[in-house]
Amino acid sequence: LICGVIYLFVLSRSILHKDVDNADQNLGIKYDLRSYTSELSIEAGSSICNQTLADSPLSREMHLNVLGVLRGEDPVLVPRSTLLLQEGDRLVVEGNLQDLNDALQKYKLKFEDEREVDPGPSDEATTKKKKRNFDLALHEVLVSPRSLLVGRTPREAYLRNRRRLSLIAINRQGVTLRNDLSDVRIIPGDILVVQFLETIDNQTLDNLGLIPLQEHTQQRFRTDLAPLAAFIFIFSLLIGSVSQYPIALFTLAGAVAMVIFGVLERDEMYRTIEWRVLIFIGAILCLGKGMGSSGTAALLGETLASLFEQLGPQYIIAFFFILTFFLTQLLSNQATAVVMIPVAVQTASTLHFEPMGMIMAVAIASSCAFMTPFEPALMLVYGAGSYRFFDFIKLGFFLGLIALTLALMIIPTIWAL
């Protein structure tokens, strides 16, 4: 761990491409966002009151194009440059969303959105107009593998009407998508550039499986239950570690206790369970057990033992480490470990080596999924950090080489191979 951290701090900047350093630039520039037409009203005390369009900073400084002015019942569709702006005027403007947001803050403007709302059964037959103020600021949210939006288009997910999110752009592995977004299917790792059409907190985003890359509100924590949660967690681990029963049984009991005592809500529990991962791991466990019961693991172990019979334990450790390392780049670490450990144990037993050393080599190598972004944790930072696929290959290869060197030095010493 220490060697890996030092390696990343010292060499990562010289290996990674320069675009990674620009990940925090202005969102409008970063995603080259299209112009956006909005309706802004001039509030009392605005500095642009009693200024003409030509003298106002809207066009000159904020790069906004004023398409029309709504004043009372008489809209001015093609305003002259000499038109005097007044309090209460509603301006139809076109411009970059970042410029719109800056103008709102600087010149005391308010974003207006009037829309027809269908009356309910008990309402009058006449339609009502509702004004709704919402945030023009841009927010980046990362789509996690458990997100409700995965596999759906924004239209199918009712992103605007139900989720109250206005999708502006999608960043997918460094490529910005801006056109026909309603038909683009969302995948894990996508970065969505959105506007909030109403007040949305981090808990709401978490319910959707979205991770805010720029915190916009303080997350609500149930701090009064923190001591109870810590007690359940520590108690489950302590009892499980000293009991003759599997620790998984006690951690499951701890999770149930979290729900019973209100630390975790049932909906939160269901959302945090990765059902696809559980099914996948269960299938791989069956595959590993099948390899053992059918004799496949024994056959492979004896074959490898005959090939490495004349070589020392370091060569066998290196072989299993390298093979496991490259397999785990394509498979999950759990799947790789379940498949490789029976073969490694059989090989060690045939050669009369300590099996625990081989198991440790496979366990370490299966955790070194650094060369590809297929690992869920790496997939989440792939787009967020503006990395490229080759960045993982460059960094991951040398990081794996460091892990191999340390394994060859430490494992034979500890287990006396």
Order of alpha helices (4+ residues) and beta strands (2+ residues): alpha-alpha-beta-alpha-beta-beta-beta-alpha-beta-beta-beta-beta-beta-beta-beta-alpha-beta-alpha-alpha-alpha-alpha-alpha-alpha-alpha-alpha-alpha-alpha
